[in-house]
Amino acid sequence: MRDGRTIRWIAGESRRCAAINVARANGATSERLHTGPHRWIESLAVHAPEPQPLVLKWFAPRTPPIRQQRDRLLGRTADAREWRALTALHAAGLPVPEPLAWGRTMQGDRVVVMTHVGEAPLLERLADLPGEERDPLFARLAETIRALHEAGFVHGDLHAGNLRVSAADDIHLLDLGRVRRTTRDVARSQDPAHLLHSLVPVLPAASLDTLATHFAPYSRLDDARRRFLADHARGRARRFHRIGEDWQRLTAPGGWTGVGVRHLDASLLTEALLDAEATHREAPRREGRVTIEGLERGDARWIRKHVDAGSLRRAIADRGRGSTAARAFRLGERDRLVSERAAPALAFLERRAPGHVPESLLLLESVGDVDLDAWRPASPEEAKRLSAALIDWLVGQHAQGLGHRDAKGGNVRVRLQGQGAPRFWWVDLEDLTGPAPLDEAARLRALVQLNASIADDVMALDTRRDALARYHARLPFSRDLADVAKEIHARSVARHHRYRGAMP
């Protein structure tokens, strides 16, 4: 009887296939490179026909037997797609591993064998490079993607984990199961859009902007990024934003119910939400309906928002749409799937018990050092530095269809980082919008709200003009910039907020 571990080969050079089976039967040392629920990757040293390390990518069955049989007959299994793409791209001279063999075991596991390429994952290589030395690698990365597209292919799953870098900074493409042939610009632009999104957690905004400039030939890249973010948020939210996955149910005496993130203890979350003790309490907001408190638990610093419905009309509306805290929590959690622009939401509780005013509580991670409207620069140079960073932060969101309906300084927290770039977060999660098309009217409204909330003595007029010009250079308006500036000034003054337009 044959060993169930023996691979029955579908394709590949016979001597190499036999050597792989012999090495596995003799207990050759292998290294697990990646493990997933339905696939795993290992390296294996084989000495025939010549000594070389090989990579074996394994695929476990993940559908009922009838569907497996159908997919095998139609050539639609994941291993078949990987093998076809690998052989096609290698034949086209593209930087992919050399395909060596393809087979299956008696248990139904299937394997694609290829050469080992690249010395390091892309993320590891980027981490080793100072910011100013990354540009040549960015250029090679863009060249590799353009070569793929010019050969008539798109990758379909081009995130940073699917790229490896050689000692000479050559880029190699991996995980090719979603590769397809197409010359459509819309399909091509999705590859750099996906890649840029995967690098958001590890690269500063300035480096991402530098990388994006190398993709300038791609038409409407911002639209592609917005479409990708919308699809990503939809898919991830449907899979993980439910009780038992990312979330857990919270209950407390007094009629309180809610939801919290699963990675924190439920009793800790409810205690933080209901504990009346606070290290700091801000003045009530929104006609006294909203109170914000700072909390500390050991090394953890949190923000708690307490919101009363305030009126019968609002209480009735909340019955259908959810309380303020519930909406903010869900919007914040959804937004975290595509950006890091807002303070992370941890939990909410709401109460509609008889004898109580409808109310809700929201718990956020404490971020930043100060609200933007309370910040005061130490010098005009500091004001210019913060203004440039702020406008880059805002226009980066707008370019991807990420908006905010109440973009005032009181809803922005700032962390000052010495001589480095400042960091910003939205703390009003209820008004987050997108990813969705953001027209000029919405973009202009956000600039007006922000400008009106910053006092004259905080930011000079020339600094504001420079910030607007910086915004316009990244995301132009259809009108002349001078007309846009006049409208922002007039509408800001009309809001009767902190800006008076009385600069010397």
Phi, psi and omega per residue, in radians:
M1 nan 2.379 -3.078
R2 -1.283 2.542 3.068
D3 -1.138 2.237 -3.113
G4 -1.102 -0.309 3.129
R5 -1.444 -0.227 -3.129
T6 -1.168 2.327 -3.136
I7 -1.536 2.251 3.044
R8 -1.668 2.066 -2.905
W9 -1.528 2.372 3.079
I10 -1.671 -0.635 3.133
A11 -2.630 2.712 3.105
G12 2.293 2.760 3.132
E13 -1.228 2.302 -2.924
S14 -1.070 -0.715 -3.110
R15 -1.130 -0.738 -3.141
R16 -1.166 -0.743 3.132
C17 -1.046 -0.761 3.129
A18 -1.132 -0.672 -3.126
A19 -1.143 -0.618 3.108
I20 -1.138 -0.784 3.129
N21 -1.114 -0.689 3.125
V22 -1.133 -0.778 -3.136
A23 -1.078 -0.718 3.123
R24 -1.185 -0.700 -3.135
A25 -1.163 -0.540 -3.116
N26 -1.558 0.127 3.077
G27 1.295 0.571 3.135
A28 -0.999 2.523 -3.103
T29 -1.188 2.260 3.066
S30 -2.187 2.717 -3.139
E31 -2.130 2.201 3.111
R32 -1.355 2.092 -3.103
L33 -1.670 -0.509 -3.117
H34 -2.762 2.502 3.106
T35 -2.320 2.241 3.072
G36 -2.315 3.073 -3.080
P37 -1.172 -0.505 -3.088
H38 -2.236 0.043 3.087
R39 -2.685 2.663 3.096
W40 -2.593 2.777 -3.076
I41 -2.248 2.373 3.108
E42 -2.429 2.679 3.028
S43 -1.778 2.588 -3.088
L44 -2.484 2.246 3.109
A45 -1.492 2.108 -3.140
V46 -2.150 2.445 -3.013
H47 -1.925 0.221 3.086
A48 -2.544 2.534 -0.029
P49 -1.128 -0.415 3.063
E50 -2.442 2.690 -3.137
P51 -1.137 2.227 3.072
Q52 -2.916 2.591 3.033
P53 -1.421 2.316 3.124
L54 -1.961 2.771 3.057
V55 -1.991 2.203 3.100
L56 -1.925 2.042 3.108
K57 -1.780 2.010 -3.039
W58 -1.755 2.530 3.121
F59 -2.229 2.096 3.100
A60 -1.608 2.587 3.088
P61 -1.036 2.396 -3.118
R62 -2.320 0.153 3.121
T63 -2.275 2.852 3.091
P64 -1.006 2.669 -3.077
P65 -0.923 -0.675 -3.114
I66 -1.116 -0.733 3.121
R67 -1.214 -0.617 3.091
Q68 -1.053 -0.784 -3.138
Q69 -1.103 -0.758 3.127
R70 -1.067 -0.808 -3.116
D71 -1.138 -0.607 3.098
R72 -1.150 -0.745 -3.141
L73 -1.118 -0.613 -3.123
L74 -1.558 -0.066 -3.131
G75 1.218 0.564 -3.069
R76 -1.888 0.118 3.099
T77 -1.201 2.757 -3.090
A78 -1.061 -0.677 -3.140
D79 -1.185 -0.653 3.121
A80 -1.142 -0.735 3.120
R81 -1.120 -0.732 3.127
E82 -1.080 -0.796 -3.101
W83 -1.128 -0.778 -3.141
R84 -1.080 -0.788 -3.126
A85 -1.145 -0.732 -3.117
L86 -1.080 -0.800 -3.128
T87 -1.195 -0.675 -3.128
A88 -1.176 -0.776 -3.106
L89 -1.238 -0.653 3.105
H90 -1.152 -0.695 3.109
A91 -1.131 -0.503 3.122
A92 -1.435 0.020 3.113
G93 1.374 0.348 -3.134
L94 -1.502 2.716 -3.048
P95 -1.352 1.409 3.086
V96 -2.260 2.835 3.057
P97 -1.051 2.642 3.081
E98 -1.323 2.206 3.113
P99 -1.295 2.291 -3.056
L100 -2.013 -0.717 -3.073
A101 -2.810 2.792 -3.125
W102 -2.545 2.261 -3.115
G103 -2.796 -3.011 -3.128
R104 -2.586 2.790 3.089
T105 -1.818 2.971 3.131
M106 -1.109 -0.508 -3.135
Q107 -1.320 -0.152 3.127
G108 1.809 -0.158 3.067
D109 -1.190 2.502 -3.114
R110 -2.148 2.656 -2.992
V111 -2.464 2.457 2.981
V112 -2.039 2.239 -3.107
V113 -1.863 2.375 -3.103
M114 -2.576 2.960 3.083
T115 -1.309 2.787 3.097
H116 -1.554 2.188 -3.088
V117 -2.180 2.662 3.036
G118 1.305 2.485 3.131
E119 -1.538 -0.429 -3.032
A120 -2.650 2.617 2.991
P121 -1.106 2.701 -3.122
L122 -1.004 -0.757 -3.098
L123 -1.081 -0.681 3.122
E124 -1.144 -0.717 3.125
R125 -1.158 -0.724 3.121
L126 -1.110 -0.660 -3.137
A127 -1.134 -0.479 -3.128
D128 -1.422 -0.233 -3.055
L129 -1.771 2.298 2.978
P130 -1.082 2.727 -3.049
G131 -0.934 -0.733 -3.067
E132 -1.285 -0.223 -3.127
E133 -1.763 0.116 -3.096
R134 -1.475 -0.350 -2.996
D135 -1.025 -0.770 3.098
P136 -1.029 -0.642 3.101
L137 -1.199 -0.663 3.073
F138 -1.054 -0.728 -3.136
A139 -1.105 -0.739 3.103
R140 -1.125 -0.648 3.117
L141 -1.087 -0.825 3.133
A142 -1.132 -0.678 3.112
E143 -1.078 -0.724 -3.141
T144 -1.102 -0.756 -3.129
I145 -1.187 -0.685 3.102
R146 -1.119 -0.688 3.109
A147 -1.078 -0.717 3.087
L148 -1.030 -0.810 -3.102
H149 -1.218 -0.679 3.133
E150 -1.164 -0.415 3.062
A151 -1.394 -0.065 3.068
G152 1.679 0.320 -3.111
F153 -2.149 2.737 2.867
V154 -2.186 2.623 -3.069
H155 -1.334 -0.856 3.090
G156 1.578 -0.286 3.127
D157 -2.621 0.901 -2.964
L158 -1.566 1.373 3.001
H159 -1.862 2.979 -3.006
A160 -1.052 -0.530 -3.130
G161 -1.199 -0.238 -3.129
N162 -1.761 0.367 3.141
L163 -2.282 2.361 3.065
R164 -2.179 2.697 -3.038
V165 -2.148 2.354 3.093
S166 -1.490 3.065 3.124
A167 -1.096 -0.491 3.115
A168 -1.581 0.215 -3.140
D169 1.149 0.481 2.957
D170 -1.361 2.416 -3.105
I171 -1.683 2.317 3.088
H172 -2.054 2.396 -3.118
L173 -1.621 2.347 3.128
L174 -2.198 3.037 3.056
D175 0.914 1.333 -2.951
L176 -1.798 0.274 -3.055
G177 -1.136 -0.307 3.137
R178 -1.882 0.167 3.087
V179 -1.097 2.454 3.061
R180 -2.563 2.786 3.105
R181 -1.518 2.240 3.052
T182 -2.963 2.663 3.043
T183 -2.083 0.201 -3.122
R184 -1.252 2.301 -3.133
D185 -1.078 -0.656 -3.123
V186 -1.071 -0.764 3.133
A187 -1.183 -0.705 -3.133
R188 -1.109 -0.710 -3.071
S189 -1.174 -0.312 3.115
Q190 -1.192 -0.505 3.140
D191 -1.105 -0.964 3.088
P192 -1.129 -0.531 3.102
A193 -1.100 -0.777 3.129
H194 -1.138 -0.739 -3.128
L195 -1.099 -0.797 -3.140
L196 -1.059 -0.707 3.124
H197 -1.118 -0.672 -3.108
S198 -1.195 -0.349 -3.124
L199 -1.647 -0.098 -3.120
V200 -0.983 -0.762 -3.108
P201 -1.226 -0.274 -2.998
V202 -2.035 -0.247 -3.132
L203 -2.059 2.480 3.044
P204 -1.181 2.824 -3.087
A205 -1.009 -0.650 -3.123
A206 -1.091 -0.716 3.120
S207 -1.194 -0.672 3.092
L208 -1.101 -0.717 3.105
D209 -1.114 -0.679 3.104
T210 -1.099 -0.774 3.104
L211 -1.099 -0.720 -3.123
A212 -1.068 -0.555 3.130
T213 -1.120 -0.478 3.108
H214 -1.274 -0.279 3.094
F215 -1.748 0.303 -3.096
A216 -0.971 -0.622 3.137
P217 -1.082 -0.304 3.141
Y218 -1.325 2.195 -3.098
S219 -1.282 2.375 3.028
R220 0.949 0.857 3.126
L221 -1.102 -0.645 3.122
D222 -1.062 -0.710 3.102
D223 -1.113 -0.692 3.121
A224 -1.120 -0.716 3.111
R225 -1.114 -0.703 3.131
R226 -1.117 -0.773 3.134
R227 -1.093 -0.726 3.125
F228 -1.103 -0.788 -3.128
L229 -1.052 -0.741 -3.133
A230 -1.097 -0.792 3.129
D231 -1.136 -0.707 -3.132
H232 -1.116 -0.795 -3.137
A233 -1.116 -0.735 -3.141
R234 -1.060 -0.876 -3.083
G235 -1.149 -0.786 -3.117
R236 -1.187 -0.702 3.137
A237 -1.104 -0.733 3.141
R238 -1.099 -0.612 -3.090
R239 -1.438 -0.642 -2.920
F240 -2.055 -0.355 -3.089
H241 -1.512 1.294 3.091
R242 -2.765 2.836 3.137
I243 -1.099 2.320 -3.124
G244 1.718 -0.327 3.070
E245 -1.808 -1.771 3.130
D246 -1.375 -0.344 -2.989
W247 -2.042 2.785 3.015
Q248 -2.356 2.679 -3.137
R249 -1.450 2.467 3.122
L250 -2.100 2.410 3.035
T251 -2.414 2.639 3.130
A252 -2.639 2.694 3.109
P253 -1.009 2.666 3.128
G254 1.652 0.162 3.105
G255 1.551 0.220 -3.130
W256 -1.458 2.325 3.016
T257 -2.417 2.714 3.133
G258 3.141 -2.830 -3.069
V259 -2.461 2.520 3.075
G260 -2.396 2.897 3.094
V261 -1.190 2.561 -2.987
R262 -1.359 -0.387 -3.045
H263 -1.372 -0.077 3.063
L264 -1.995 2.601 -3.104
D265 -1.112 2.354 -3.085
A266 -1.089 -0.707 -3.127
S267 -1.161 -0.592 3.092
L268 -1.143 -0.732 -3.124
L269 -1.168 -0.809 -3.123
T270 -1.173 -0.627 3.103
E271 -1.113 -0.772 -3.139
A272 -1.132 -0.643 -3.126
L273 -1.248 -0.608 -3.015
L274 -1.755 -0.230 -3.123
D275 -1.153 2.195 -3.095
A276 -1.357 -0.294 -3.128
E277 -1.294 2.442 -3.140
A278 -2.545 2.546 3.110
T279 -1.423 -0.343 -3.121
H280 -2.765 2.452 3.092
R281 -2.293 2.177 3.123
E282 -1.476 2.880 3.073
A283 -1.102 2.501 3.123
P284 -0.998 2.601 3.126
R285 -2.096 2.918 3.085
R286 0.884 1.118 3.116
E287 0.979 0.586 3.075
G288 1.449 0.018 -3.125
R289 -1.314 -0.447 -3.016
V290 -2.055 2.270 3.044
T291 -2.179 2.362 -3.103
I292 -2.062 2.297 -3.120
E293 -2.255 2.540 2.996
G294 -1.669 2.323 -3.116
L295 -2.143 2.638 3.053
E296 -2.323 2.337 3.046
R297 -2.340 1.704 -3.051
G298 1.144 -2.155 3.118
D299 -1.512 -0.153 -3.087
A300 -1.454 2.419 3.062
R301 -2.152 2.213 -3.074
W302 -2.233 2.886 3.014
I303 -2.106 2.305 3.085
R304 -2.048 2.273 3.072
K305 -1.937 2.244 3.074
H306 -1.931 2.180 -3.054
V307 -2.224 2.197 2.976
D308 -1.629 2.564 3.104
A309 -1.015 -0.716 3.023
G310 1.541 -0.471 3.138
S311 -2.744 2.761 3.127
L312 -1.103 -0.696 -3.141
R313 -1.058 -0.777 3.138
R314 -1.202 -0.652 3.127
A315 -1.100 -0.694 3.117
I316 -1.178 -0.732 3.127
A317 -1.090 -0.657 -3.132
D318 -1.158 -0.400 3.097
R319 -1.045 -0.680 -3.116
G320 -1.536 -0.691 -3.032
R321 -1.667 -0.150 -3.051
G322 1.616 2.739 -3.124
S323 -1.186 2.933 3.104
T324 -0.984 -0.808 -3.117
A325 -1.146 -0.683 3.133
A326 -1.125 -0.763 3.126
R327 -1.125 -0.746 -3.130
A328 -1.117 -0.728 3.131
F329 -1.068 -0.845 -3.083
R330 -1.191 -0.704 3.097
L331 -1.158 -0.714 3.119
G332 -1.124 -0.736 3.120
E333 -1.133 -0.701 3.102
R334 -1.146 -0.705 -3.113
D335 -1.163 -0.545 3.132
R336 -1.134 -0.324 3.102
L337 -1.235 -0.385 -3.040
V338 -2.174 -0.166 -3.100
S339 -2.743 2.992 3.040
E340 -2.160 0.638 -3.052
R341 -1.507 -0.198 -3.054
A342 -2.145 2.694 3.044
A343 -1.065 2.315 -3.122
P344 -1.098 2.281 3.063
A345 -1.484 2.369 -3.088
L346 -1.907 -0.607 -3.077
A347 -2.992 2.843 2.960
F348 -2.519 2.668 2.967
L349 -2.280 2.564 3.070
E350 -2.410 2.707 -3.099
R351 -2.463 2.225 3.056
R352 -2.230 0.567 -3.069
A353 -1.239 2.573 3.086
P354 -0.983 2.403 3.120
G355 1.547 -0.025 3.133
H356 -2.124 2.533 2.989
V357 -1.198 2.298 3.104
P358 -0.967 2.232 -3.068
E359 -2.609 2.858 -3.141
S360 -2.588 2.730 -3.123
L361 -2.238 2.402 -3.139
L362 -2.205 2.361 3.120
L363 -1.995 2.195 3.127
L364 -2.123 2.702 2.918
E365 -1.180 2.460 3.087
S366 -1.368 2.213 -3.091
V367 -2.231 2.688 3.037
G368 1.245 -3.109 -3.121
D369 -1.913 -0.529 -2.997
V370 -2.791 2.643 2.988
D371 -1.180 2.582 -3.121
L372 -1.052 -0.651 -3.099
D373 -1.296 -0.214 3.078
A374 -1.754 -0.081 -3.106
W375 -1.307 2.456 3.069
R376 -2.270 2.192 -3.097
P377 -1.285 2.582 3.088
A378 -1.364 -0.335 -3.116
S379 -2.807 2.832 3.048
P380 -1.023 -0.586 3.124
E381 -1.135 -0.687 3.092
E382 -1.142 -0.659 3.104
A383 -1.093 -0.718 3.124
K384 -1.167 -0.699 3.137
R385 -1.121 -0.783 3.139
L386 -1.190 -0.679 3.137
S387 -1.060 -0.752 3.131
A388 -1.122 -0.753 3.128
A389 -1.143 -0.681 -3.135
L390 -1.124 -0.776 -3.094
I391 -1.234 -0.580 3.057
D392 -1.113 -0.710 3.118
W393 -1.090 -0.777 -3.083
L394 -1.240 -0.824 -3.084
V395 -1.192 -0.520 3.058
G396 -1.083 -0.653 3.081
Q397 -1.209 -0.830 -3.097
H398 -1.059 -0.640 3.138
A399 -1.087 -0.479 -3.134
Q400 -1.763 0.178 3.114
G401 1.357 0.403 3.109
L402 -1.789 2.002 -3.084
G403 -2.092 -3.134 3.083
H404 -2.620 2.241 -3.039
R405 -1.345 -0.234 -3.103
D406 -2.383 1.188 -2.974
A407 -1.471 1.048 3.119
K408 -1.805 2.851 -3.081
G409 -1.053 -0.538 3.140
G410 -1.172 -0.278 3.118
N411 -1.761 0.163 -3.132
V412 -2.099 2.210 3.030
R413 -1.751 2.515 -3.062
V414 -2.136 2.404 2.935
R415 -2.065 2.112 3.134
L416 -1.558 2.276 -2.997
Q417 -2.053 0.977 3.120
G418 1.042 -2.168 3.111
Q419 -1.544 -0.098 3.100
G420 -1.368 3.105 -3.118
A421 -1.251 2.416 3.048
P422 -1.113 2.786 3.140
R423 -2.127 2.457 -3.056
F424 -2.218 2.650 3.045
W425 -2.487 2.493 2.884
W426 -1.372 2.424 3.062
V427 -2.038 -0.052 3.017
D428 -1.765 1.584 -3.016
L429 -1.379 -0.366 -3.079
E430 -1.126 -0.432 -3.063
D431 -1.798 0.186 3.037
L432 -1.173 2.446 3.078
T433 -2.324 2.794 3.055
G434 1.650 3.094 0.064
P435 -1.260 2.243 3.140
A436 -2.841 2.752 3.114
P437 -0.939 2.329 -3.102
L438 -2.080 1.901 -3.063
D439 -1.399 3.041 -3.086
E440 -1.101 -0.589 -3.136
A441 -1.094 -0.739 3.133
A442 -1.201 -0.692 3.114
R443 -1.132 -0.759 -3.137
L444 -1.137 -0.683 3.125
R445 -1.073 -0.705 3.121
A446 -1.128 -0.714 3.119
L447 -1.143 -0.664 3.087
V448 -1.120 -0.832 -3.139
Q449 -1.020 -0.793 -3.113
L450 -1.171 -0.801 -3.132
N451 -1.080 -0.737 -3.099
A452 -1.163 -0.434 -3.070
S453 -1.534 -0.100 -3.126
I454 -1.851 2.109 -3.042
A455 -1.151 2.719 -3.104
D456 -1.017 -0.695 -3.054
D457 -1.393 -0.077 3.120
V458 -1.551 -0.683 -3.050
M459 -2.392 2.081 -3.080
A460 -1.197 2.822 -3.086
L461 -1.101 -0.726 -3.141
D462 -1.165 -0.545 3.071
T463 -1.163 -0.705 3.090
R464 -1.131 -0.720 3.128
R465 -1.121 -0.729 3.105
D466 -1.086 -0.700 3.131
A467 -1.120 -0.735 3.129
L468 -1.133 -0.720 3.105
A469 -1.099 -0.637 3.111
R470 -1.141 -0.735 3.087
Y471 -1.062 -0.849 -3.075
H472 -1.097 -0.612 3.126
A473 -1.149 -0.599 3.138
R474 -1.457 -0.681 -3.074
L475 -2.447 1.491 -2.974
P476 -1.135 2.631 2.958
F477 -1.562 2.762 3.133
S478 -1.345 -0.302 -3.137
R479 -1.732 2.943 3.067
D480 -1.084 2.454 -3.056
L481 -1.096 -0.604 3.131
A482 -1.104 -0.685 3.100
D483 -1.152 -0.694 3.108
V484 -1.090 -0.770 -3.136
A485 -1.070 -0.722 3.122
K486 -1.108 -0.700 3.139
E487 -1.183 -0.721 3.113
I488 -1.070 -0.749 3.118
H489 -1.059 -0.877 -3.081
A490 -1.108 -0.780 -3.114
R491 -1.235 -0.562 3.099
S492 -1.146 -0.790 3.112
V493 -1.079 -0.691 -3.097
A494 -1.168 -0.349 3.136
R495 -1.329 -0.266 3.119
H496 0.952 0.767 3.108
H497 -1.739 -2.268 -3.098
R498 -1.546 -0.448 -3.118
Y499 -1.423 2.284 3.121
R500 -2.054 -0.130 3.139
G501 1.187 0.408 -3.053
A502 -1.816 0.631 -3.133
M503 -1.196 2.514 3.106
P504 -1.185 nan nan
